[in-house]
C-alpha cells in the first residue's frame, strides 16, 4: 500500500514529472508513492525520473488510458 497517491491525470507531459520533482524533497526515504498519469510519454518519463534518482519502480499498472506507477523513494 502506498503512503501517498499523486494523480496527474489530464496534465500534458512533461508537467507530471516536473510536478513530481518539485515535491520530491517532501518525501521520506523508503516512502512508497503511487503516481497516476495519462499523457502519452508518462511511462517513459517516470521511468527516466526514477532511474536518474536511483528510485525503485515497484509496479506499473494500466487501467483505461491511465497508468499507475508505484515507486519506493
VEXPAFI-336925 format. One record per residue (C-alpha): residue in three letters; x, y, z. Coordinates in Angstrom, 2 decimals, always signed. Example, Ala and Ser with C-alpha at 12.3 -4.5 7.8 and 13.67 -1.06 7.14 Angstrom:
REM residues 2
<pt code="ALA" X="+12.30" Y="-4.50" Z="+7.80"/>
<pt code="SER" X="+13.67" Y="-1.06" Z="+7.14"/>
END
This chain:
REM residues 73
<pt code="UNK" X="+0.00" Y="+0.00" Z="+0.00"/>
<pt code="UNK" X="+1.27" Y="+3.45" Z="-0.91"/>
<pt code="UNK" X="+2.00" Y="+6.17" Z="+1.62"/>
<pt code="UNK" X="+0.89" Y="+8.80" Z="-0.90"/>
<pt code="UNK" X="-1.02" Y="+8.90" Z="-4.16"/>
<pt code="UNK" X="-0.50" Y="+11.65" Z="-6.72"/>
<pt code="UNK" X="-2.90" Y="+11.96" Z="-9.64"/>
<pt code="UNK" X="-1.53" Y="+13.96" Z="-12.55"/>
<pt code="UNK" X="-4.25" Y="+12.87" Z="-14.99"/>
<pt code="UNK" X="-5.12" Y="+15.48" Z="-17.57"/>
<pt code="UNK" X="-1.72" Y="+17.18" Z="-17.42"/>
<pt code="UNK" X="+0.40" Y="+17.21" Z="-20.55"/>
<pt code="UNK" X="+3.89" Y="+15.78" Z="-20.45"/>
<pt code="UNK" X="+6.37" Y="+16.71" Z="-19.09"/>
<pt code="UNK" X="+4.27" Y="+18.53" Z="-16.44"/>
<pt code="UNK" X="+3.61" Y="+15.38" Z="-14.30"/>
<pt code="UNK" X="+7.33" Y="+14.68" Z="-13.84"/>
<pt code="UNK" X="+8.08" Y="+18.36" Z="-13.25"/>
<pt code="UNK" X="+5.42" Y="+18.49" Z="-10.52"/>
<pt code="UNK" X="+6.73" Y="+15.25" Z="-9.02"/>
<pt code="UNK" X="+10.26" Y="+16.68" Z="-9.00"/>
<pt code="UNK" X="+9.04" Y="+19.83" Z="-7.28"/>
<pt code="UNK" X="+7.52" Y="+17.92" Z="-4.35"/>
<pt code="UNK" X="+10.20" Y="+15.21" Z="-4.22"/>
<pt code="UNK" X="+12.08" Y="+16.88" Z="-1.30"/>
<pt code="UNK" X="+8.97" Y="+16.32" Z="+0.88"/>
<pt code="UNK" X="+9.23" Y="+12.53" Z="+0.57"/>
<pt code="UNK" X="+10.95" Y="+10.40" Z="+3.18"/>
<pt code="UNK" X="+13.45" Y="+7.68" Z="+2.28"/>
<pt code="UNK" X="+11.62" Y="+4.36" Z="+1.96"/>
<pt code="UNK" X="+8.23" Y="+6.00" Z="+1.39"/>
<pt code="UNK" X="+6.06" Y="+4.35" Z="-1.28"/>
<pt code="UNK" X="+4.18" Y="+6.62" Z="-3.66"/>
<pt code="UNK" X="+1.67" Y="+5.97" Z="-6.43"/>
<pt code="UNK" X="+1.80" Y="+8.32" Z="-9.37"/>
<pt code="UNK" X="-1.06" Y="+8.35" Z="-11.89"/>
<pt code="UNK" X="-0.86" Y="+9.93" Z="-15.32"/>
<pt code="UNK" X="-2.37" Y="+9.72" Z="-18.76"/>
<pt code="UNK" X="-0.12" Y="+11.72" Z="-21.06"/>
<pt code="UNK" X="+1.47" Y="+9.82" Z="-23.98"/>
<pt code="UNK" X="+5.04" Y="+9.81" Z="-22.65"/>
<pt code="UNK" X="+4.20" Y="+9.37" Z="-18.96"/>
<pt code="UNK" X="+5.62" Y="+5.84" Z="-18.65"/>
<pt code="UNK" X="+8.90" Y="+6.74" Z="-20.37"/>
<pt code="UNK" X="+9.23" Y="+9.98" Z="-18.39"/>
<pt code="UNK" X="+8.52" Y="+8.45" Z="-14.98"/>
<pt code="UNK" X="+10.93" Y="+5.55" Z="-15.63"/>
<pt code="UNK" X="+13.67" Y="+8.02" Z="-16.60"/>
<pt code="UNK" X="+12.96" Y="+10.11" Z="-13.48"/>
<pt code="UNK" X="+13.20" Y="+7.06" Z="-11.20"/>
<pt code="UNK" X="+16.38" Y="+5.81" Z="-12.87"/>
<pt code="UNK" X="+18.05" Y="+9.23" Z="-12.64"/>
<pt code="UNK" X="+17.33" Y="+9.45" Z="-8.90"/>
<pt code="UNK" X="+18.05" Y="+5.78" Z="-8.16"/>
<pt code="UNK" X="+14.47" Y="+5.05" Z="-7.05"/>
<pt code="UNK" X="+12.80" Y="+1.65" Z="-7.41"/>
<pt code="UNK" X="+9.69" Y="+1.19" Z="-9.52"/>
<pt code="UNK" X="+7.69" Y="-1.49" Z="-7.72"/>
<pt code="UNK" X="+4.76" Y="-1.80" Z="-10.11"/>
<pt code="UNK" X="+3.26" Y="-0.35" Z="-13.27"/>
<pt code="UNK" X="-0.46" Y="-0.87" Z="-13.78"/>
<pt code="UNK" X="-2.54" Y="+0.23" Z="-16.76"/>
<pt code="UNK" X="-6.22" Y="+0.96" Z="-16.36"/>
<pt code="UNK" X="-8.11" Y="+2.52" Z="-19.23"/>
<pt code="UNK" X="-5.97" Y="+5.29" Z="-20.68"/>
<pt code="UNK" X="-4.20" Y="+5.85" Z="-17.36"/>
<pt code="UNK" X="-1.05" Y="+4.43" Z="-15.87"/>
<pt code="UNK" X="-0.39" Y="+3.97" Z="-12.14"/>
<pt code="UNK" X="+3.28" Y="+3.71" Z="-11.22"/>
<pt code="UNK" X="+4.28" Y="+2.64" Z="-7.70"/>
<pt code="UNK" X="+7.71" Y="+3.88" Z="-6.63"/>
<pt code="UNK" X="+9.81" Y="+3.37" Z="-3.50"/>
<pt code="UNK" X="+11.61" Y="+6.59" Z="-2.62"/>
END
